Amino acid sequence: MELVKHAKLCAVLDFACPGAPNLLEEVSKHRYMNNTVSWLLLSRNTTADRGDLLPRVLWNTAGIQMNSDLVTAIETTDHRGVFNLFDIYSKGRHLCKDIFQTLLGTWSADGGFRLTPNYSPYKIRQNFNFLQLRGVTVIDRENVTSGKVDQLLGEPGLTKGIVAFVKYHYALLVVLRDFHNFTIKFRPTRGWAGRLRSGYRLGLLGVVQRHETDVAATGIIMRLSRQPELDSIHYSWAFETGFIYKITPDIGSKSEGNGFVAPFSLPVWVALLLSLALSVLVLQYLARLSADERNTRATMAYVLDVMACVAQQGVPNVSRLVPTRVAVIVLLVANLVLYNYYTSTVVSGLLSSQMIGPETIAQVIDSPLLLSLTDTGYHRILLREQTLPYSTRMHERKALSPRSPNDLPLFTDVEHAVPYLRRGGHVLHCELTEVYPAIANQFTANEICELRTVEGLYRYDIRVMAFVLPKHSMYSELFKITLMRAQETGIVKRIYRIHKIAKPICQGSATVYSVELTEVSLAFIILGGCKRRQKTRWLVQAVAAFGIALSGLGFIFRLTPELNGATRETSYLSPFTDTTWYSVASVLALVLGVLQCIAIFHAELSFLARNHYLIDTIGLIAQQGTAQSSAYISLRIVLYAVLIMAFLLYNYYTASIVGELLSISNQGPATIDQLLNAPLAVMFANDSYNRALAVQHARVPDAMTSDPIYADVRTAVQLLKLGGYAFHCELTEAFRAIASHFDAHEICELRT
């Protein structure tokens, strides 16, 4: 078996040599008294002066550090040949602190080494005895003094000018401070890095590189170029930046195609149009086979017959020729099958498809979203230096574009940006964990489900940040061991969970967007004859599992049909927006005007009543056809176009209603105010703190304190099963009784 030996450079310096003090001074000057070399300083009692020489030299040596592997062997005065071994270290000679020695053991030629039992250099050095270290951090604010740093970094949540990972590493530094018993005098800087033309380093990195600090209360992206300048003692913070935006109809439609065209692929639509054109030729050819109908009808008449079949209205002139009748019936049946398949596809699409927005950095840059960045130093450097991929393109396309006073500025803070994100049309590039708490407070459950994130510009960089100290710092090894033990005991994990906020869970039901005017453009294209491509606007999120909170005080009730209907926000008009309804009414009014103009220009139509075409239009909207047919083909084409437009709108309207009813899971009252307005009788658990609510009327709404109902958990659960009651209690007390009295389906109907 191969024996692995670990060697370390050792140096023995005998102070009986006259040049030993000068050599020790040179060693101290070149910083060789660290843990890379083990030193043994031998002092013999040859004369009285020589016995005191070593302590005097050590007292004047500035290179002794906290991590020095320095042992002195001093011969005792009582027993010649017996040496006391002392472990020598200093908590900071650069801070004008003393040198400490601890008895490590003894050595003699007869007995050898006799070391102190369970001696640990880490435990001996771990107490700094209120030593004041120099600290540096990044706070991008004006007029921040050293005395305010602890207050600002210790504030919970976000603080202006301080990013999340700075507070996290400050929390780790507090663990080190409390464990090792030292204090810190901070030096705040406005940024992390920078360099003057002379080469002078700016920001926090410049302070650390020049050894003007002992600890840095921040994280650093440890690039290869920084490793010769810094010592890393801990890695845990995942630096996750990204673009975050709310999906909206005008953004999500970019990836899904037109709502009317989407059910069929392009070849199917082309084949359908070719089949209709071929049907015109077939009907015209079959008509010529009959001697009675030869050359009696124009080509547009057969076009009108095909349009009538598409509108499921039959043909005005039924031919006596059997092949013609068969062709008409086949055309009617084929269109009926296509209509049914089309409607089913729309419904299934509403229930299964998800709205897709920009998914890459390039798509975000090309999208109509208005970009903003959190006002931090690394974002300003990003746009100024433009060294990362896509940064130049983003600067040209997004940063330089003009903005109105009502728009979100290019650099902003999270609290100001979240209301704009909720409104839609804006995208924010930030460290994602900074924006999640504000989103959880301001967004509803459904709106959280509409959020989309795209990996940020720093995805090409190292994503785990380093807790750094100056290069060859005397505290590196000691702090590294302490943080490793804190990680093993779970302290680091707890701090990480406090500061690294996860994305709020999507707990909303399916969301159905109202159809905009552009989404039903195809119906108006058929009527108006213009060509325009638009894209779909419907989104249904996958139904998320609804979970009940496992602890805490709250109201619990069962969602019943009458309660569901009382809180439903949908209506008959919800499938289309107001703009769409107004546009439909405008188009119908325009059609009425066109029909009246046709009647004016054709004298033979003047005998018709003034409201004749109004009745015809109402009949077409109701899918009942017209009162009487006209001999003018142009007039009949207009009427059939209205009929087809109304038919398409009916299909899309019906499909949206079906999709909404099948997909939306109403959550019932979500706040105390909604609970008060709901048809629920409120009960309170029969305990002291619920009875105290009735005494303190100022803290409870009047509707709950006017006639309080108190019940034990068992009775309340039985009433909850009947429905119409809400029970205020500690939820954990009710869950056991609910599990005994409710079946699986009834548990799914519970809301808190």
N, C-alpha and C positions, 0 to 999 in steps of 0.2 A: 504494500500500500504506500502510495506516495505521501510524504509528509510535507505539508504546506507550512512554511514559516513566514511570519510577518516581521519585517525588519523596520526599524526607525532610526533616523540619524541621531546619535548621541554625542555629546561633547562634555569632557571632564576638564575642569580648569582648577589647577592647584594654585592657591593664593600664596604658597611659599615662593612662587616665581615673582620677581620684582615687576615684570611687565603685565601681570594679570589685571590690575585695575584699568590700565589703558586699553587692553584688549576688550574688557567687558564694556567699556565706554563706546568703543567702535561697534561692537555687536549691538548695543542698544540703539545707536544712531541709525543703523541700517535695518532696524525692526526684525531682528532675528530671534527675539525672545518671545516667540509665540509657540503654538503647539506643534509647529513643524519640526522643531529641534528640541530634544530633551537635554537639559543642562544640569550638570552636577558640579557645584562649587565646593571645593575641598579646602577647609581651614584648619590648620594645625597650630597647637599652642607651643610653637618653638620659642617665641618671645611674647612678652605682654602686649607689645604693639601689634604684632601679627594676629593675636587673638581678637582684637577689636577692629581690625582692618576691614574684614568682610562686611559687618553691619554698616560701617560708615560708607563703604562703596555702594552697597545696595540702596542706602537712603538717598544717595545722589544720582541713582540710575533712573532715567526717565522712561526706559523702554519696557519696564516690567508691566505686564498686562493681566487682565482677568483670566486669560486662557494660557498664560505662561506655564510651560512644563519645566519648572525651575525648582531644584532641590539643593539645599545647602547641607553639607556634612561638617558639623562643628565639633571638634574634639573637646570632650569634657575636661574640666580642670581637676576633677577628683580622681578620675580613672584615665590614665593614658592608654591610648589605643582604642578607646570607646568613643564613638561618634553619635551625636544626636542628629537625626535627619528631619529637616523642616521643609514643609511645602510653602513656597513663597509665591505671593500673587498681590496684585493691586486692583482695586475696583475702578481705577481711572486716574493714572498719573497725569493725563492731560487735563483732568478736572481738579488737580492739586490735592489728590487724596493720598492717604498714607499707604505704606506697604505692610502687608499682614503676613505672619508666619504661623503655621500650625504644625504641631509635632506629628510627624509621619511615622516615626519609629526610631530604632537604634541599630547600630552595626558595630560589631567587634570582630576581631580576627578569630577569637575562640568560639563565640556564639553565633556569628553570622548576622543575618537580618532578623529583627524582631519588630514587625510592623503593627501599627495600631489596628485592632480588630474593626472590621466593617467600615474602614475609612473610605469616604467617597468625596472626591474633589468637587463633584456637583453639589452635594449637600453643604459642604463647607463654604462654597462661594455663592450659594443661592440667595442669601439675605444681603441686600445692598444697604440696609440701615438708612433708609431715607436719602439715598444718594440722588442728586438732581442731574438727570441726563438731558442732553440737548436733543430736541425733536424738531421735525419739519413735516409739514403737511401742505395740501393744496386746498385753498379756499378762494374761489374766484369772486371775491367781494371787496369793496373798498372799506377802509378804516377798520380793519380787523386787527386787533392787538393780540399780544401773546396771552393775555389774561382771558380773552373771550373764546379762545380756541376750544378748550374743554367743554364749555357751555354749548357751543355750536355743534361740535361733533357728537355730543351726548344727547342732543334732541332726538326724540323718536320721529320716524317718518322722514320725508324729504325736507331739506333745507336749501334755500336758494344759494347757489354758488358751490354746493357740495354734492358730489355724485355719490351713488350708493356704495360703490366699492371702497371709497375713502372711509365712510362710516363703519363698514365691515372690518377693515383692517385696524381702524382705531379701536374697535371693540376687542380685537385680538390683542392689541397693545395694552389695553386695560387689564386683560388677563395676566399678561407678563408683569405689568406694573404692580398689581395687587399681590401676585405670587412672590415676586422678588423684592418687593417693598422698596420701590424707588419712586421718585417724582419726575415730572417732565416739564421743561420750559420750552414751549413750542415757538417755532419761527414759521409763520404762514407765508406761502408763496402764491402767486396768481396762476401759475401754470406748472406743467410737468417738465417741459424741455424747451430748448431754444439755444441759439448760439449767435453771438455777435460776429462781425466780420473779422475781428481780431482773434477769434477762436474762443473767447470767454464764454463758458457755459452758463446758461440762464435756467431759471426755474428750479424745481426740486432736484432734478438730476444733477444740476451744477453744484448745488449745496452738498449733495451726497458725495459726488466725485471729489470735491475739495476737502472732504472729511471735516466739514463744518457742523456736522450733526452726528448723533449716536444712533438714532432710530428714525425711521420714516413711517409716519402714520398714513400710509396709502399703499395701493397696489400698483405694480408696474408691469407692463407687457415686456417680458424678458427676452428681447431679441438677441441674436448672436452678437451684435455689435456692443451690447451693454454688459455682457458677461464679464469682460475684463475690468469693468468699472464698479460692479456691484456684487454683493453677496446675497444670495437668496436663502431664506430660512424656512419658508413655508409656501406651499401652493394649494389653494383650495377654491378660490373665487373664479367661477366660469364667466368670462367677459362675453356676454351674449347681447350684441346689438342687432337691431333689425328695424325694418319699416313696419309700421302698424297703421291700419286704416279700417274703416267700416265699409262693408260691402253695400253698395247702393245700386239701384236699377241701371244707371248710366255707366257704372263701372263693371258690374258683373256680367252684363250682356255681351261684353266683348268676346266671350269665348263660347257662346252657346248658339248663335244663329238666330234667324227670325222665328218668332213664336208660331206664325202660321205656316211657315215652310218647314220647320224642324221635324214634324212627324214623318215626312217622306224625304228620302234622299233626292239629290238633284237628278239622277237618271230616271227616277219614278215620275217626277214632275215633268221632265222633258217627254217621257213616253206618254204621259197623260195628255199633254198638249198636242202631241203628234196624233194621238188616237182621236181627239176631238176634231182636229183638222181632217183626218182621214174619214171620220164619220160624216162630215159635210160633203165630201166628195162621193161617199157611198150613197147617201140619201139623194144627192143630185143625179147620180148615175141610175139608181133604181127608179127615180121618177121619170127619167127619159125612156125607160122600158115600157111605160104605160102610154098608150096613144092618147088618152084623155088629158094627161098632165104634161105632155111634151111641150117644152118651151113656154109654159104658162107662168112659171115662177122664177124670180131672180135668185142669184146666188146668195144674197143677204138673207133671203127668206129661209134658206136651209141653215144658215148660221144662226138665225133666230130660233129655229127648231132645236138645234143642238144646245143653245143656251137655256131653252125651256126645259130640256131634259136634265141639264146640270142643276137647274133650280128645282128639280123634282115636281114640275108643273105639267108635264105632258106636252103634246104638240097641239097647236090650234087647229090644224087641218090634218085629219087622220086619212091616210091614203088607203085606197081599197086594195092596193097591191100587198100581198102577204109578206114578201121579203122586206118591204119597207116597214111594215108593222113589227116584224121580228127584230129588225135593226133598232127601231125606236125602243122596244121593250128591253133589248139587251143593253142599250145605252142607259136607260133608266135604272135597271138593276145594278149595272156596274157602278154607277154614281152613288147609288144607295149603299152598296158595300163599302165603297171608298169613304163615304161620309161616316159610317159607323166605325170603321177602322181608325179614321182620323180622330174622331171624338175620344175613342178609347185610348189612343196613343197620347193625346193631350192630357187626359186624366192621369195615366200612369206616369207621364213625365212630370206632372206637378207633384206627385207623391214621392218620386225617387230622385229626380235630378237636383243637383246643388248648383248654386250660382258660383261661378268661377271668376275670380278677379286676377289682377297681376300676380304672377307667381315667381318672377325673377326680378333682379335689379333692373335689367334692361326694360322689362315690361312696365315697371313702376315709373321709370324715367319717361317712357313714351306715353303713359296714361295721362288723362286730364287731371289727375290728382295734384293738388297744390302742396308742394313739399315744404316742410319745416324741420328744423333740427333743434335739439335741446341746446341751450346756451351754455356750452361747456368749452373748455380750452381745446380738447382734442378735436371737436367739431370745427372750430375756427381754424385750427392748423390744417385740418383735412381740406377745407376749401381753399386755403391760402397756398399750400404747397402742392396739392393735387398729385400725390404720389401713389395713391391706391387705385386699383382698377375701377373704372366707371366714375371716378371722382371728377375728372375733367368734363366728361359728358354731362354729368349731373349739374356741375356748376354752370355750364353753358345753357342747358335746357331748362333748369329749374331755378337756380339761384339768381340768374340775371333777368328773369322774366318780371315784368312790372306787377305790382300788387296794389290793390285798392286799400283805403284805410280800414275797411271792414274785414279784410282778409287777415289771416294769421301771419305774423311776420316770419322772416326766414329763421331767425334765432329766437326762441321762446322758452318758457318754462313749462313743466308738465301740467301744472294746475290750470294754466291759461290755455293749453292746447287741447285738453280732454273735451271741453264743450264743443270745440270745432270738430274733433273726431266724431263725436256723437251725432253732429249735424250731417256729417258726410262730406265728401269732396276734398278732404285733407288727408295727408299722410305724414306721419311723424317718424323721423329716424332718431332713435334713442337707445339707451340700454333698457331692454324690455322690462326688467324687474322694477324700474323706477316708475313706469306708467301704470302697472297693474293695480296698485292700491287705489289710485284715483279712478280707474275704470270700474273697479268693484263698488265704489261708493256712488258713482254717477250713472252707470249704465244699468238698464234693466236686464232681466234674464235673457230675453230674446235678443236684445242688442249685443250682449256679450257673445252670443252665438253668431252674430254677423261680423265679428272682428276677424280680420285676416292679418297674418304676419308674413313678412318676407325676410330672408336672411340678410343681414346688414353688410355694410361696406367693409367691416373689419373681419369678415369671415375668412379672408386670406391670411390673416395674422394669427399669432399664437393667442389662444383663447383662454388659457388659464393664467391668471395674474400671479405675480410673485410678491411676497412680503420681503422687502429688501433692507439691507444695512450697507454701510460703506464697505469697500473692499478690505478684506483682512481685518474686519472688526473684531475686537476682543470679546464681544458679546455674542457672536454668531453661534458658536457651538452651544453655549448655555441656553440661549433663547430657542434654538432649534430643538433641543431635548425637551424643553418645557412645552412647546407647542405640540410636539409629537405625543407627549403624555396627555395633554389636553384633548388631542384628537382621539386618543385611545379611550378616554373616559367619557366621550360624547359631548364635551363642552364646546368644541369647535363646531360640531354638527348642529347643536342648538343655536349658536350664534348665527350660523349660516342660514338656518330656517327663518330666523327672525328678520334678517336683512335681505335674503334672497326670496322675494315674494313671487309665488308661482302665478300663472295666468288663472283668472277666475274660471270656475267650472261652468261650462255651458249647460244650464238647466232649463232652458226655454223650450217651448213647444215649436211645432212647425210654423214658419212665417210665410204668409202669402202676400206678395206685393200687389198693389193695384196696378192695372195695366195703364200705361201712359198712352198718349195719343200716337206716339211713334210706333207703338206695338201693334196697333190695329190698322196700320197704314195700308196693309195689303187690301183690306176691305174697301178703302177709299181709292186705292189704285184701280181696282176693278171698275169703280164708278167714274173716276176722273180720267183714266187713261194715261196717267203719268207713271214713270218707272222710278222706283226708289227702294233701296235696300235698307232695311232696319233689322234690329235684332231683338231677341226675346227679353222679356222683363219679369219672368216669374221665378220665384225662388222658394223652395220648400226645404228647410233644414231637416235632417234626420231627427226623429223624435228621440230626445235624450231621456235617459232613465231618471225618474223623479224619486229622490231620496228624502226621507224624513230625518231631521236633525236628531242626533242621538242623546243630546243633553241640553239643559238650559230650560228656562221658563218660556212658555209660549202658549198660544191658542191652538187647539187642534179641533178639526171639524171634518165632517164627511161631505164630499161634493155630491150634491143631488141635482136632478134635472132642473128644478126651479131655481136653484142657486146658480147653476151653470148658465141658464138663460139670463139671469139677472145681471151677470157680470160679463157676458159676451159682448165684444165690441164690434162685431161684424154686422153688416146690414145688407139690404138688397142692392145698394149702390156700391158696396165695397169692391167688387171685382174690377171696376173701372174708376179712374180718377175723375174729378170734376171736369178737367180739361177735355177728357175723352167724351163725356156725356154732352158737354157743350158743343163739341165738334160734330157729334152725330146729329144733334138737333140743327146745327147750322147747315150741314150737308142736306138734310131732309128739307129744310126751308129753301135751300138753293134748288133742289129738285122740283119743288112746288113752283118756284119762280120760272124754271125752264119749261115746265109743262104748261103754265099759263101763257108763256110767250109763244109756245108752239100753237096753242089754241088761237092766239091773236093773229099769227101770221097765216094760219090756214082758216079761210072763211067757212069751210064746210064743218069745222069743229066748233063754231061759235054758238051753235044751238045748245051745247052742253051747259049744265048749271055751273055757277061759279065754284061751288064746293065739290064739283064732280071729282077733280083730281086730288082734293084733300081726302075724300073717301077712298079713292084708289090707293093713295099713299098709306093710309091707315090699314087698308086691307093687305098691302104688301108687307108692312111691318108685322102684321099678325099672321103672315104666311098663308093668306087666303086668296091671293091672286087679285085680279081687277074685276070690276063690275061688268065690263064689256070690253071686247077686244077692238083694237083700232086697226085700220087698214094701213097706217103709216108705220113702216118698219123701224124708222129712227125712234118713233115714240115708244114702240114696244120694246126696243133694245134698252131705252132708259128705264122703263118700268121693270124689266127683268134684271137689270143691273142693280136696282134698288132691292129687288127680291133676294138676289144672291148675297148682297152686302149684309142685309138683315139676317140671312140664314147663317152666314159665317159668324156674325156677332153673337147670335143665339148659341151656336155651338161652343164658341170660346167662353161665353158667359156661363153656360151650363157646366162645362168642364171645370171652370174655376170654382164654381160653387161646390161641385162634388168633391174636388180636391181639397177645398177648405174644410168641408164637413168631415172628411175622412182623416185629415192630417192634423188639424188643430185640436190640441188637448187643453181645454180650459183649466187654468190653475185655481180659479176661484179668487176670493179676496186675498190680496198679497200684503196689505198694510192694515193697521188698526182702523184707519178711517174707512177703508173699503169694507172691513168687517162690520163696522157700526151701521153702514148703509145697506148691508146685506140682510135678507130675511132670516136671521139667525138669533136664537135666544142664547145669551151668554151665561155660562155657569162658571163658578169659581170653586177650586178645591177647598174643602172645609179644613183649613189650617190657619195658623196665626198670621202669616205674612199676607195671605189673600184677604183676610178680614181687616188687616191694617190698611188695605187699599181703600176700603169703604170709609175709613176714618179720615184719610188724607184725600179729600175731594179735589184738591188743587192738582194732584198728580195723575188723576184718572179722569177720562172723559165722562161727561154727565150721563151719557146713555148707559154707562156701565155701573154707575153708583146709585142710580135712582131706585132700583129695586134689585139688589144683588141676589143671586141664587147660589146657595152653597150646597155642595153634594160631595159624597165620598167618591173615590175613584171607580169603584165597582158600579155604583148607580149611574155615574156620569157616562161610563163606557156603554152601558145599555141604552142610554138616551142618544148617544152618538151614533149607535147602530141604526136607530130609527131615522136619523137625519133631522135637520132643522135646529141643531144645537151646536154651540161652540164651547169648548171647555178650556179654561185657563188653569194650568197646573205646571208642575215640573214634569217635563215630557217623559223622563225615564220612569216615573211612577205609573204612567198610564200605559206604557208599552207592554208590560206583562199581561195586564187585563185585556188589552186589545188582541194580543196573540191568542188568548183563550176564547174570546167571544167572536172575533171576526174571521171570516174565511179569506182566502187569497185575493179574490176579486174585490172584496170590501176593503181590504187593507190598501189596495191600489187607489181607492177613492178617497183616502184620507189626505188631508192637507194640513200644514202647520203654518 
